[in-house]
Amino acid sequence: MCLRIIVTFVFISLTVAGEVSMPKKVHEDGFSIVGIEARTTNAKEMTSVGVIGKQWQKFYQDGIAQKIQNKADSNIYAVYTDYASDRNGEYSFVIGVKVRGKSAVPSGMVLKTIPAGDYAVLASEKGPAAKVVPAAWQQVWALEDKAELGGSRAYKADFEVYDERATDPQNSQIDIHVGLK
């Protein structure tokens, strides 16, 4: 009994300190995103030819969010979809906004449907987005390797939600939703 209390206290302390963050499992209804798309791999993103940073730059410089009609909310979504295999294969990366129904798609953009299903949700630490988002993905992969995500990954669609906690790129916190089978 005493050991259980100590272990519980240590786990809660580590969780509060940000060293251990276990995902919560939620069911999401399907929804659609309109945005810009690029094809990449995690290996490519670890080099100077990665495209994700360039896509973020394009998203803001070209005012992509302002060009999209029928927005469902004010959040920005980064979606990982169309996986060739698993986290080591190619995937599509889409930055955009959630839309109601099947919205018109502006030229140069795509419409992607995020399937309904169960998702493991993990919040990043607070800090510079360029650091906390990759660190959160490292945590997702570590949990996946230890089978601690709450289920096996589906590799259909995963997404990051950039809400009011992410308005300051130097002090951001985002939620990663990892699709489960």
Secondary structure per residue as TSV (DSSP state, phi and psi in degrees):
chain	resnum	aa	ss	phi	psi
A	1	M	-	360.0	-47.3
A	2	C	H	-62.9	-40.3
A	3	L	H	-63.4	-41.4
A	4	R	H	-60.8	-42.1
A	5	I	H	-63.6	-43.4
A	6	I	H	-64.2	-46.0
A	7	V	H	-61.5	-43.8
A	8	T	H	-61.0	-44.3
A	9	F	H	-61.5	-44.4
A	10	V	H	-63.0	-44.7
A	11	F	H	-61.2	-46.6
A	12	I	H	-63.2	-42.1
A	13	S	H	-62.0	-44.0
A	14	L	H	-66.4	-39.0
A	15	T	H	-63.7	-45.8
A	16	V	H	-63.6	-37.7
A	17	A	H	-73.6	-8.9
A	18	G	T	87.4	8.6
A	19	E	S	-87.7	-24.9
A	20	V	-	-131.6	123.5
A	21	S	-	-133.7	103.6
A	22	M	-	-84.3	139.1
A	23	P	-	-72.0	152.6
A	24	K	E	-102.3	147.7
A	25	K	E	-98.3	127.6
A	26	V	E	-132.8	157.4
A	27	H	E	-101.7	127.1
A	28	E	E	-109.2	138.7
A	29	D	-	-75.2	152.7
A	30	G	-	-66.2	153.0
A	31	F	E	-155.3	170.4
A	32	S	E	-117.2	147.8
A	33	I	E	-123.9	138.2
A	34	V	E	-115.7	132.6
A	35	G	E	-176.2	-163.6
A	36	I	E	-100.7	148.8
A	37	E	E	-128.3	146.5
A	38	A	E	-144.1	152.5
A	39	R	E	-102.3	136.2
A	40	T	E	-157.4	-176.9
A	41	T	-	-137.7	160.2
A	42	N	H	-64.5	-35.4
A	43	A	H	-62.3	-42.9
A	44	K	H	-63.6	-37.2
A	45	E	H	-68.9	-16.0
A	46	M	T	-86.9	3.8
A	47	T	S	-119.6	180.0
A	48	S	T	-74.5	-9.2
A	49	V	T	-99.8	13.1
A	50	G	-	-59.8	150.0
A	51	V	S	-107.8	-16.9
A	52	I	H	-62.0	-47.0
A	53	G	H	-58.9	-40.2
A	54	K	H	-66.4	-36.5
A	55	Q	H	-66.0	-41.0
A	56	W	H	-61.2	-43.5
A	57	Q	H	-60.2	-47.0
A	58	K	H	-61.6	-42.6
A	59	F	H	-55.7	-46.3
A	60	Y	H	-79.4	-43.2
A	61	Q	H	-63.8	-37.1
A	62	D	T	-91.5	3.3
A	63	G	T	57.4	43.1
A	64	I	G	-56.6	-46.0
A	65	A	G	-58.9	-36.5
A	66	Q	G	-70.9	-19.9
A	67	K	G	-86.9	-7.1
A	68	I	-	-97.4	128.7
A	69	Q	-	-90.7	162.2
A	70	N	S	64.6	39.1
A	71	K	B	-64.4	139.6
A	72	A	S	-87.4	-26.9
A	73	D	S	-158.4	-176.9
A	74	S	S	-97.4	4.3
A	75	N	-	-76.3	158.0
A	76	I	E	-107.2	140.9
A	77	Y	E	-121.0	135.3
A	78	A	E	-112.2	118.7
A	79	V	E	-114.1	136.9
A	80	Y	E	-113.7	118.7
A	81	T	E	-151.8	179.8
A	82	D	-	53.1	45.9
A	83	Y	-	-63.7	134.7
A	84	A	S	-73.5	-32.1
A	85	S	S	-153.5	-85.6
A	86	D	S	-138.3	-156.6
A	87	R	T	-66.0	-12.6
A	88	N	T	-93.3	-9.5
A	89	G	S	-99.2	-178.2
A	90	E	-	-70.4	152.0
A	91	Y	E	-151.9	163.5
A	92	S	E	-95.1	137.8
A	93	F	E	-115.0	122.4
A	94	V	E	-124.1	129.1
A	95	I	E	-110.8	128.2
A	96	G	E	-170.9	-156.9
A	97	V	E	-129.8	152.7
A	98	K	E	-73.6	136.1
A	99	V	E	-121.7	157.5
A	100	R	S	-84.6	131.1
A	101	G	S	60.9	-154.5
A	102	K	S	-96.8	83.3
A	103	S	-	-70.4	159.6
A	104	A	-	-62.8	142.5
A	105	V	-	-109.4	114.2
A	106	P	-	-61.2	154.6
A	107	S	T	-54.2	135.6
A	108	G	T	84.1	1.9
A	109	M	-	-117.7	171.0
A	110	V	E	-129.5	159.7
A	111	L	E	-112.1	125.6
A	112	K	E	-123.4	139.1
A	113	T	E	-102.5	125.8
A	114	I	E	-91.0	120.8
A	115	P	-	-71.6	148.9
A	116	A	-	-64.9	148.5
A	117	G	E	159.4	-171.4
A	118	D	E	-88.8	139.8
A	119	Y	E	-134.4	140.3
A	120	A	E	-87.6	127.8
A	121	V	E	-112.5	127.0
A	122	L	E	-128.6	126.2
A	123	A	E	-87.3	139.4
A	124	S	-	-75.9	169.0
A	125	E	-	-69.2	171.2
A	126	K	S	-93.4	137.7
A	127	G	B	158.4	-165.5
A	128	P	-	-60.8	126.9
A	129	A	H	-54.5	-37.8
A	130	A	H	-64.3	-18.1
A	131	K	H	-103.0	-44.9
A	132	V	H	-74.3	-30.0
A	133	V	H	-69.5	-51.1
A	134	P	H	-60.2	-36.2
A	135	A	H	-64.2	-37.8
A	136	A	H	-66.1	-39.0
A	137	W	H	-65.9	-38.1
A	138	Q	H	-58.9	-39.0
A	139	Q	H	-67.0	-40.9
A	140	V	H	-57.9	-47.5
A	141	W	H	-64.5	-38.2
A	142	A	H	-64.5	-42.9
A	143	L	H	-65.8	-39.1
A	144	E	H	-61.1	-45.2
A	145	D	H	-61.6	-31.3
A	146	K	T	-94.7	6.7
A	147	A	T	56.4	43.1
A	148	E	-	-117.7	22.7
A	149	L	S	-85.1	-13.5
A	150	G	S	101.3	6.5
A	151	G	S	159.1	171.6
A	152	S	-	-77.6	145.5
A	153	R	E	-68.2	141.0
A	154	A	E	-85.7	-28.7
A	155	Y	E	55.3	42.4
A	156	K	E	-106.8	-50.5
A	157	A	E	-158.9	135.0
A	158	D	E	-127.0	153.8
A	159	F	E	-152.5	153.4
A	160	E	E	-108.5	140.5
A	161	V	E	-111.7	121.2
A	162	Y	E	-105.2	95.9
A	163	D	-	-103.9	-154.8
A	164	E	G	-61.1	-22.0
A	165	R	G	-75.1	-7.3
A	166	A	G	-116.1	19.0
A	167	T	S	-72.5	-26.0
A	168	D	S	-101.8	107.3
A	169	P	T	-61.7	-17.4
A	170	Q	T	-90.6	-10.5
A	171	N	S	-144.5	66.1
A	172	S	B	-106.3	155.2
A	173	Q	-	-139.9	132.8
A	174	I	-	-129.2	163.7
A	175	D	E	-109.5	133.4
A	176	I	E	-104.3	128.2
A	177	H	E	-109.2	115.5
A	178	V	E	-106.7	118.1
A	179	G	E	-65.5	134.0
A	180	L	E	-113.6	153.8
A	181	K	-	-73.5	360.0
